[in-house]
Amino acid sequence: MNRRSSMGEEKKNRENVILYPSPGFGHLLPMVELARVLIGRYQDLLNVTILVLSLPFDTGSTESFVSSVIAANPLISFHFLPPVDLSHLHNPRFDDSFFGIIELSKLNVLSFLSSLRPTPLALVVDFFCTHSADIATQLGFPSYIFFTCCASVLVTFLHFPKTIHNTTRSLKDMGKTSLIHFPGIVPIPVDHIPIPWTDREDRVYKTFLKISARMAEVDGILINTFDSLESKSIQSLPATGAFARTIYPVGPLIMSERGKDKGGDDHYFEWLDMQPTGSVVFLCFGTMGTFSPDQLKEIATGLERSKQRFLWVVKNPPHLSDTKKESTTHLLADPSLDLLFPDGFLERTKDKGLVVKSWVRQVAVLRHEAIGCFVTHLGWNSVLEAICAGVRMIGWPLYAEQRLNKLFVVDEMKLAIAMEGYNKELVTAAEVERTVGKMMMMEKSEAVDGVKERCSAMKLAAESTLGDGGDSMLALDELVRTWGIQK
């Protein structure tokens, strides 16, 4: 199924670039922004087609989002790949389904790309789709990785096979405080390594090893970051032999136009408009960031005790399935907030706080003058959105590479402080109260001093790198020139 613009003849005279994101809005959004920037800079020369995987699980309203992108950017096309059959996977984990869809879709990608005339200029794949880069090689055009995490995480990806080569032990069998050393970045405690990397016998561990090895062979790597933010890590990649070809820092790529217009259902903007400048703690934890009912109660109690104004986005908590005695990703059907929070919490905090269920326009909220700090899971998209808004962060990593991001964003960049107790099973109300109070009261402590100033400076650097003559736009122009396209 295709979703194409109606511009017809105008598009025929342009060269086509294919972008291939992996499943999930966190990977689709920056890829769409990359397409938008390419079209904006080369609108008379390029078309962009984005391949979209058909998913058996819900990751958001993809079709409506695609329609809105096409309406705003007619030179961007979408091709929906046919669904694949996962029935051979019995009781699959999320990882099994995720990588299974990507692997089984390779033939569909090959069929589509083979049908295109003229041959595309290039294929840019999300790093989880790295092995689909083989298709471009087979068809005779260059392939690139688009890495949606930070450059420091890319260092760990590319060096991981060599780093674990000299040991037969799984990382999970080492002490939690044992340090793993990757060239060019801070040492990583074992308990901050993504879980799939820690068990040598796990299927996903072996998948990541193959991805890491294949990534080193593509024609170039685009990273959603910028030189002023991560110059040391970016420069370490060629210097340490991790990647011999060109690295293109082209970020920060965020969906800047999303949420500019305050729709009728965006009641939280009306609430924000009534709050003093810099007074609100904004808590939001990404598409998949959920907490147990016990943790939600601790957060609520901590926020109430902190006496700070807050805007809190709450998702349905995971729960134990009625049919299985194991944790699942099933969500409670529209639970009552009164049942999740301590008795009377919403009534007692109604003058200082607002709880919104499931979703807000995060980019627009972060740019609202009332926001004083952002409590975030440190997903890289959210980090970049906070940087572009100049908002200081409290990092509470939950899953995937987010504990790595904590080391880089909190300990190295010093654009955030960590939520006390983030590495424990339950963060207590007292820890929430102390951390929020520390940031909002701007106590003169080593952890907080200078964070606000650094965030403001990095906001200006982000704006500069995306302007004409900025480092990220120069990197993008260099990439396009390798395709034989001149502005």
C-alpha positions as CSV (number, residue, x, y, z in Angstrom):
1,M,0.0,0.0,0.0
2,N,1.3,3.4,-0.9
3,R,0.6,6.9,0.5
4,R,1.9,9.3,-2.2
5,S,1.5,12.9,-2.8
6,S,-0.5,14.2,-5.8
7,M,2.4,16.2,-7.3
8,G,2.9,13.7,-10.1
9,E,4.9,15.2,-12.9
10,E,6.9,17.5,-10.6
11,K,8.3,14.5,-8.7
12,K,9.4,12.6,-11.8
13,N,12.4,14.8,-12.4
14,R,13.9,14.4,-9.0
15,E,16.2,11.7,-7.7
16,N,14.8,9.4,-5.0
17,V,16.3,8.6,-1.6
18,I,14.9,5.7,0.4
19,L,14.6,5.9,4.2
20,Y,13.8,2.8,6.2
21,P,13.0,3.2,9.9
22,S,12.6,0.3,12.3
23,P,9.2,-0.2,14.2
24,G,8.1,2.4,16.7
25,F,7.4,6.1,16.7
26,G,10.7,6.8,18.4
27,H,12.5,5.7,15.3
28,L,9.9,6.9,12.7
29,L,9.8,10.5,13.9
30,P,13.5,11.4,13.5
31,M,13.5,9.6,10.1
32,V,10.6,11.7,9.0
33,E,12.4,14.8,10.2
34,L,15.5,13.8,8.2
35,A,13.2,13.5,5.2
36,R,11.8,16.9,5.8
37,V,15.2,18.5,6.1
38,L,16.4,16.8,2.9
39,I,13.4,18.0,1.0
40,G,13.7,21.5,2.5
41,R,17.3,21.9,1.4
42,Y,17.0,20.0,-2.0
43,Q,13.4,20.5,-2.9
44,D,14.1,20.9,-6.6
45,L,16.4,17.9,-6.7
46,L,15.2,15.1,-4.4
47,N,12.2,13.0,-3.5
48,V,12.2,11.0,-0.3
49,T,10.3,7.7,0.1
50,I,9.9,6.3,3.6
51,L,9.3,2.5,4.0
52,V,6.9,1.7,6.8
53,L,6.6,-1.8,8.4
54,S,3.2,-3.2,9.1
55,L,3.0,-4.2,12.8
56,P,0.8,-6.7,14.6
57,F,1.1,-4.6,17.8
58,D,0.0,-1.1,18.3
59,T,2.7,1.6,18.4
60,G,0.5,4.6,17.7
61,S,-1.7,6.0,15.0
62,T,0.8,5.5,12.1
63,E,-1.7,6.0,9.3
64,S,-3.0,9.3,10.6
65,F,0.5,10.5,11.3
66,V,1.6,9.6,7.7
67,S,-1.4,11.5,6.3
68,S,-0.4,14.6,8.2
69,V,3.2,14.4,7.1
70,I,2.2,14.1,3.4
71,A,-0.2,17.0,3.7
72,A,2.6,19.2,5.1
73,N,5.4,17.8,2.9
74,P,4.1,16.7,-0.6
75,L,7.5,15.6,-1.8
76,I,7.7,12.9,0.9
77,S,6.2,9.6,0.0
78,F,5.4,6.5,2.1
79,H,5.4,2.9,1.1
80,F,3.7,0.5,3.5
81,L,5.4,-2.9,3.4
82,P,3.1,-5.9,3.4
83,P,2.5,-7.6,6.7
84,V,4.5,-10.7,7.5
85,D,3.4,-13.9,9.2
86,L,4.8,-14.4,12.7
87,S,2.6,-17.4,13.6
88,H,5.7,-19.6,13.8
89,L,6.8,-17.7,16.8
90,H,5.1,-19.3,19.8
91,N,4.6,-16.9,22.7
92,P,7.2,-14.5,21.4
93,R,8.9,-11.9,23.4
94,F,8.7,-8.3,22.1
95,D,12.3,-8.6,20.9
96,D,11.4,-11.7,18.9
97,S,8.5,-10.0,17.2
98,F,10.5,-6.8,16.6
99,F,13.5,-8.4,14.9
100,G,11.3,-11.1,13.3
101,I,9.3,-8.4,11.4
102,I,12.5,-6.7,10.2
103,E,14.1,-10.0,9.0
104,L,10.9,-11.4,7.3
105,S,10.4,-8.0,5.6
106,K,13.7,-8.1,3.7
107,L,12.2,-9.8,0.7
108,N,9.4,-7.2,0.5
109,V,12.1,-4.4,0.7
110,L,14.0,-6.1,-2.1
111,S,10.9,-6.4,-4.2
112,F,10.0,-2.7,-3.8
113,L,13.5,-1.3,-4.4
114,S,14.0,-3.6,-7.4
115,S,10.9,-2.1,-9.0
116,L,12.0,1.5,-8.8
117,R,13.2,3.3,-11.9
118,P,15.5,5.1,-11.9
119,T,17.6,3.3,-9.3
120,P,17.5,5.2,-6.0
121,L,20.4,7.4,-5.1
122,A,20.8,5.8,-1.7
123,L,19.2,3.7,1.0
124,V,19.3,5.0,4.6
125,V,18.3,2.4,7.2
126,D,17.7,2.6,10.9
127,F,20.4,0.7,12.8
128,F,18.0,-2.0,13.8
129,C,17.4,-2.7,10.1
130,T,21.2,-2.8,9.4
131,H,21.1,-6.1,7.5
132,S,18.7,-4.6,4.9
133,A,21.7,-2.5,3.8
134,D,22.7,-5.7,1.9
135,I,19.8,-5.0,-0.5
136,A,21.3,-1.7,-1.6
137,T,24.7,-3.4,-2.2
138,Q,23.0,-6.1,-4.2
139,L,21.2,-3.5,-6.4
140,G,24.2,-1.3,-6.8
141,F,23.7,1.8,-4.8
142,P,25.1,3.0,-1.5
143,S,23.7,2.3,1.9
144,Y,23.9,4.3,5.2
145,I,22.9,3.7,8.8
146,F,20.8,6.3,10.6
147,F,21.6,6.0,14.2
148,T,18.8,7.5,16.3
149,C,20.7,7.3,19.6
150,C,23.6,9.5,20.6
151,A,27.2,9.2,19.3
152,S,28.4,7.8,22.7
153,V,26.0,4.9,22.4
154,L,27.2,4.4,18.8
155,V,30.7,4.0,20.2
156,T,29.5,1.1,22.4
157,F,27.7,-0.5,19.5
158,L,30.7,-0.5,17.2
159,H,33.2,-1.5,19.8
160,F,31.1,-4.1,21.5
161,P,32.2,-7.2,19.5
162,K,35.9,-6.4,20.1
163,T,35.3,-5.4,23.8
164,I,33.7,-8.8,24.7
165,H,35.9,-10.8,22.4
166,N,38.5,-11.8,25.1
167,T,36.1,-13.2,27.6
168,T,33.7,-16.1,27.6
169,R,31.7,-14.8,30.5
170,S,28.3,-13.0,30.1
171,L,28.3,-9.5,31.5
172,K,25.4,-10.5,33.7
173,D,27.7,-12.8,35.6
174,M,30.1,-9.9,36.5
175,G,29.6,-7.7,39.4
176,K,27.1,-4.8,38.9
177,T,29.8,-2.2,39.6
178,S,32.4,-3.8,37.2
179,L,33.4,-1.4,34.5
180,I,33.4,-2.0,30.8
181,H,35.9,0.2,28.9
182,F,35.1,1.5,25.4
183,P,37.6,3.7,23.6
184,G,36.7,7.4,23.7
185,I,33.9,7.4,26.3
186,V,33.5,7.1,30.0
187,P,33.8,3.6,31.6
188,I,30.4,1.9,31.7
189,P,29.2,0.0,34.9
190,V,27.8,-3.4,33.9
191,D,24.4,-2.6,35.4
192,H,24.1,0.3,32.9
193,I,24.7,-1.9,29.9
194,P,21.4,-2.6,27.9
195,I,20.0,-5.9,29.2
196,P,20.1,-7.7,25.8
197,W,23.9,-7.3,25.7
198,T,24.5,-9.0,29.0
199,D,23.6,-12.7,28.3
200,R,25.8,-14.4,25.7
201,E,23.2,-17.2,25.3
202,D,20.3,-15.0,24.5
203,R,19.1,-14.8,20.9
204,V,18.9,-11.0,20.9
205,Y,22.5,-10.8,22.2
206,K,23.6,-12.6,19.1
207,T,21.5,-10.4,16.9
208,F,23.2,-7.3,18.3
209,L,26.6,-8.8,17.7
210,K,25.7,-9.3,14.0
211,I,24.2,-5.7,13.8
212,S,27.4,-4.2,15.3
213,A,29.6,-6.1,12.8
214,R,27.5,-5.2,9.8
215,M,27.3,-1.5,10.8
216,A,31.0,-1.1,10.3
217,E,30.7,-2.0,6.6
218,V,28.1,0.5,5.3
219,D,29.1,3.6,3.2
220,G,28.5,6.0,6.1
221,I,26.6,6.6,9.4
222,L,24.3,9.5,10.1
223,I,23.8,10.3,13.8
224,N,21.0,12.3,15.3
225,T,23.4,14.5,17.3
226,F,25.6,17.5,16.7
227,D,29.3,18.3,17.1
228,S,29.0,20.9,19.9
229,L,27.2,18.3,22.0
230,E,29.3,15.2,21.4
231,S,32.5,16.2,19.7
232,K,34.7,13.9,21.7
233,S,32.6,10.8,21.0
234,I,32.2,11.7,17.3
235,Q,35.9,12.2,16.8
236,S,36.7,9.0,18.6
237,L,34.9,6.8,16.1
238,P,37.4,7.1,13.2
239,A,40.4,7.7,15.6
240,T,39.9,4.3,17.3
241,G,39.2,2.4,14.1
242,A,35.6,1.8,15.0
243,F,34.4,3.1,11.7
244,A,36.6,3.8,8.7
245,R,34.2,5.8,6.6
246,T,32.4,9.1,7.1
247,I,30.4,10.0,10.1
248,Y,27.6,12.6,9.5
249,P,26.3,14.3,12.7
250,V,23.0,15.8,11.3
251,G,21.0,16.5,14.4
252,P,19.2,17.5,16.4
253,L,16.4,16.2,14.2
254,I,13.2,16.6,16.2
255,M,9.6,17.1,14.9
256,S,9.7,20.8,15.6
257,E,6.4,21.5,13.9
258,R,4.4,19.0,16.0
259,G,2.3,20.7,18.6
260,K,2.7,24.3,17.6
261,D,-1.0,24.7,17.2
262,K,-2.9,24.3,20.5
263,G,-5.8,22.1,19.6
264,G,-9.1,22.2,21.4
265,D,-8.2,19.1,23.4
266,D,-4.9,20.5,24.6
267,H,-6.4,21.8,27.8
268,Y,-3.0,21.5,29.6
269,F,-1.8,24.6,27.6
270,E,-4.5,26.7,29.2
271,W,-3.3,25.4,32.6
272,L,0.3,26.2,31.7
273,D,-0.6,29.7,30.6
274,M,-1.7,30.4,34.1
275,Q,1.5,29.3,35.8
276,P,4.5,31.5,36.6
277,T,7.6,31.4,34.3
278,G,9.9,28.4,35.1
279,S,7.7,27.1,37.9
280,V,6.4,23.8,36.5
281,V,8.0,20.3,36.8
282,F,7.1,18.4,33.7
283,L,7.1,14.6,34.0
284,C,6.8,12.5,30.8
285,F,8.4,9.1,30.1
286,G,8.1,8.3,26.4
287,T,5.9,6.0,24.4
288,M,6.7,2.9,26.4
289,G,7.6,4.4,29.8
290,T,5.2,2.9,32.4
291,F,5.4,2.4,36.2
292,S,3.8,0.0,38.6
293,P,0.9,1.2,40.7
294,D,3.2,1.2,43.7
295,Q,5.7,3.4,41.9
296,L,3.0,5.8,40.8
297,K,1.9,6.2,44.4
298,E,5.5,7.0,45.4
299,I,5.9,9.6,42.7
300,A,2.5,11.2,43.6
301,T,3.5,11.4,47.3
302,G,6.9,12.9,46.4
303,L,5.5,15.5,44.1
304,E,2.9,16.5,46.7
305,R,5.5,16.8,49.4
306,S,7.8,18.8,47.2
307,K,5.2,21.6,47.0
308,Q,6.2,22.2,43.4
309,R,3.8,22.8,40.5
310,F,3.8,19.9,38.1
311,L,2.4,18.6,34.8
312,W,2.5,14.8,34.9
313,V,1.7,12.5,31.9
314,V,0.6,9.2,33.3
315,K,0.2,6.0,31.2
316,N,-1.6,2.9,32.1
317,P,0.6,0.6,34.3
318,P,1.6,-2.9,33.3
319,H,0.0,-5.6,35.3
320,L,0.1,-9.3,35.9
321,S,-2.0,-11.1,33.3
322,D,-5.0,-13.0,34.6
323,T,-3.9,-16.0,32.6
324,K,-0.2,-16.0,33.1
325,K,1.9,-15.7,36.2
326,E,4.4,-13.4,34.6
327,S,4.7,-9.8,33.8
328,T,3.3,-8.8,30.4
329,T,2.9,-5.7,28.4
330,H,-0.8,-5.7,28.6
331,L,-2.3,-2.5,30.0
332,L,-5.2,-1.9,32.3
333,A,-8.2,-0.7,30.4
334,D,-8.4,3.0,31.1
335,P,-7.8,2.9,34.8
336,S,-9.2,5.5,37.1
337,L,-6.5,7.9,38.3
338,D,-8.2,7.9,41.7
339,L,-7.4,4.2,42.0
340,L,-3.8,4.7,41.1
341,F,-2.9,7.6,43.4
342,P,-3.0,8.0,47.2
343,D,-6.5,8.9,48.5
344,G,-7.3,12.5,47.9
345,F,-4.1,13.2,45.9
346,L,-5.8,14.8,42.9
347,E,-8.1,17.0,45.1
348,R,-5.2,18.1,47.4
349,T,-2.9,19.0,44.5
350,K,-5.5,20.6,42.1
351,D,-4.2,24.1,42.7
352,K,-0.6,23.1,42.0
353,G,-0.6,20.2,39.6
354,L,-2.3,18.7,36.5
355,V,-2.3,15.0,35.6
356,V,-2.8,14.2,31.9
357,K,-3.4,10.6,30.7
358,S,-1.2,9.0,28.1
359,W,0.0,11.8,25.9
360,V,0.8,15.5,25.4
361,R,2.5,17.6,22.7
362,Q,5.9,17.2,24.3
363,V,7.8,19.6,22.0
364,A,5.4,22.4,22.5
365,V,5.1,21.8,26.3
366,L,8.9,21.9,26.7
367,R,9.0,25.2,24.9
368,H,6.3,26.7,27.1
369,E,7.8,29.4,29.4
370,A,6.2,27.9,32.5
371,I,8.3,24.7,32.3
372,G,11.1,24.8,34.9
373,C,12.5,21.3,34.5
374,F,11.8,18.0,32.7
375,V,11.7,14.6,34.5
376,T,12.4,12.2,31.6
377,H,13.4,8.6,30.9
378,L,16.3,10.0,28.9
379,G,15.2,8.5,25.6
380,W,17.4,10.3,23.0
381,N,14.5,12.0,21.2
382,S,13.3,13.5,24.5
383,V,16.8,14.6,25.4
384,L,17.2,16.4,22.1
385,E,13.8,18.1,22.5
386,A,14.8,19.3,26.0
387,I,18.1,20.6,24.7
388,C,16.4,22.5,21.8
389,A,14.0,24.0,24.4
390,G,16.9,24.9,26.8
391,V,15.2,23.0,29.6
392,R,17.2,21.3,32.3
393,M,16.4,17.6,33.0
394,I,16.1,15.1,35.8
395,G,17.1,11.7,34.3
396,W,15.1,8.6,35.3
397,P,16.2,5.9,32.9
398,L,13.8,3.0,32.5
399,Y,14.8,0.6,29.6
400,A,16.9,0.1,26.4
401,E,20.0,2.4,26.3
402,Q,18.6,4.9,28.7
403,R,21.1,4.1,31.5
404,L,23.9,4.7,29.1
405,N,22.3,8.1,28.3
406,K,22.3,8.8,32.0
407,L,26.0,8.5,32.1
408,F,26.5,10.7,29.1
409,V,23.8,13.4,29.7
410,V,24.1,13.6,33.5
411,D,27.7,12.7,34.3
412,E,29.5,13.9,31.2
413,M,27.5,16.7,29.6
414,K,26.1,17.8,32.9
415,L,22.8,18.9,31.3
416,A,20.8,17.0,33.9
417,I,20.8,15.5,37.4
418,A,19.8,11.9,38.1
419,M,16.6,11.0,40.0
420,E,17.8,9.6,43.3
421,G,17.3,5.8,43.4
422,Y,16.8,5.4,39.7
423,N,18.8,2.2,39.8
424,K,16.7,0.6,42.5
425,E,13.5,-1.4,42.2
426,L,11.4,1.3,43.7
427,V,12.2,5.0,43.8
428,T,10.7,6.3,47.1
429,A,8.6,9.4,47.6
430,A,11.4,10.9,49.7
431,E,13.8,10.5,46.8
432,V,11.4,12.1,44.3
433,E,10.8,15.0,46.8
434,R,14.5,15.6,47.3
435,T,15.5,15.4,43.6
436,V,12.7,17.6,42.4
437,G,13.3,20.1,45.2
438,K,17.1,20.1,44.5
439,M,16.5,21.0,40.9
440,M,13.7,23.5,41.3
441,M,15.2,25.3,44.3
442,M,18.5,25.4,42.5
443,E,20.5,24.6,45.6
444,K,24.1,25.4,45.2
445,S,25.3,21.9,45.1
446,E,27.9,20.3,42.8
447,A,25.1,18.3,41.1
448,V,23.0,21.3,40.2
449,D,25.3,24.3,39.9
450,G,25.6,25.4,36.3
451,V,23.1,23.0,34.8
452,K,20.7,25.8,33.8
453,E,23.5,27.8,32.2
454,R,24.8,24.8,30.3
455,C,21.3,24.0,29.0
456,S,20.8,27.6,27.8
457,A,24.2,27.5,26.0
458,M,23.5,24.1,24.4
459,K,20.1,25.4,23.1
460,L,21.9,28.2,21.2
461,A,24.5,25.7,19.9
462,A,21.6,23.5,18.6
463,E,20.0,26.4,16.8
464,S,23.3,27.4,15.3
465,T,24.2,23.9,14.0
466,L,20.9,23.6,12.1
467,G,21.2,27.0,10.3
468,D,22.9,27.7,7.0
469,G,26.6,27.1,7.5
470,G,26.0,25.2,10.7
471,D,28.0,22.0,11.3
472,S,25.0,19.6,10.9
473,M,23.8,21.2,7.7
474,L,27.3,21.2,6.3
475,A,27.5,17.4,7.2
476,L,24.2,16.8,5.4
477,D,25.4,18.8,2.3
478,E,28.6,16.7,2.3
479,L,26.5,13.5,2.3
480,V,24.3,14.7,-0.6
481,R,27.3,15.7,-2.6
482,T,28.6,12.1,-2.5
483,W,25.3,11.2,-4.3
484,G,26.3,13.6,-7.1
485,I,23.7,16.2,-6.1
486,Q,24.8,19.9,-5.8
487,K,22.5,22.6,-4.4
